[in-house]
Amino acid sequence: MLNAYVPIALFLAVATGVGIALMVLGRLLGPQNPNSEKLSAYECGFLAFEEAQIQFDVRYYLIAIMFIVFDLEIAFVFPWAVIFRDLGMLGLVEMGIFLGLLLLGFIYAWKKGALEWE
């Protein structure tokens, strides 16, 4: 039974070895001539005027998470639409429940002010 996993283990070992070897070769053979211009932070062509490690507003992350949630809805709706006729009425009701819950989440986020940008 373990013989079935030998090719997988071999593949993972070779892939890991190649990845590590390429990183080491790049570090050893790549040019190493840093200067002040190469080490400076690039900020749209002008010098940075603030600290590079400023805290981002949590709204950036909230909008990103909400985009992912509402965008992934399409990942479920598209395959459902392809086989809609095979699912029948039960499939329609299930998708209605799914979209209804999604709509409730969207309304909740809207009422809480998650979409407001000041």
N, C-alpha and C positions, 0 to 999 in steps of 0.2 A: 504494500500500500504506500509506503514511503517513497518507492521508486517513481511514483507519479509526480511527486513534488521536486525531484532532482532537477528537471529542466527549468522550473520556475526559480529555484534557488540559484542555479547557475546563471540564469539571465540577470537576476538582481545583483549577483556578485560582479558580473562583467560590466553591467551598467554603472554600478557604483564605482568600480575601478576606473572605467573610462572617464567618468565625471571628475573624479579626484585627480587623475593624471592630467587632464586638460587644464584644470585650474592650476596645478603645480607647474606645468610647462609654461603656461601663460605668465605666471609670476616670475619664473626663472629666465625665460627668453625674451620677455617684453621689455621695452625701453624703460629705464628708471632714471629719468632726468626731470624731477619736479622743479619748478621755479615758482616765484611768488604769484605770477599770473595764473598758472595752472592750478595752484592751490587755493586761489580766491574763490569765493562763492559767486556763482553767476546769477544775476538778478536782473534780467531784461536789459542788460547793457550798462547798468549803472551800479554804483557801489551800494551795498546793503546799508540801510539806515536804521534797522532794528536788529534785535537779537534773532538769530536763526531758529531758536527753539521757543517760539512763542506758543502760548496755549490757544488752540482753536476753540471757537464757540461750539458748544455741544449741538447746536442746531445743524451744523454741517453734517455731523454724523447721523442725526435724526432724519434729515432729509434723504441722506444716502440709504439708510436702512429702509425707509418707507418706499423709496424708489425701487429697491430690490424686491420688497414684498409685493408691491403692486405690479411690478414688471414680471415677476415669476408667475403671476396669475395667467399670463398668456401661455406659459409653458404647460399649463394644465388645460386651458380652454382649447388650444389648437388641436391636440390629439382627440379631445372629446368631440370637437366639431367634425373631424374626419370620420369617426365611427358613430355619429349621432343616430343614424337610422337603425343600427344594430342594437343600441342600448334601449330604445323605446322610452316609454313614459318614466320609468324609474331613473334612467340616466338624466332626463330633463329635470326631474325633481331634485336629484342629487346635485346637479350643477347649479340649480337655482338656490339651493341651500348654501353651497360654497360661495357663490357670488353675493348672496345676501349677507353672509358673515363678513366677507371682504368689504362690502359696502358699509356695514356697521362699524368696522374698524376704521374705515376712512372717515366716516362722520364723527366718530369719537376723536380721532386725531385732529380733525378740523375744529371741533368744538373746544378742545384743549389748547388750541392755538399753535399746534405744531407746524402748521403751514404759514404762519405769520412771520414776516421778515421785517425787522425794524431797521 
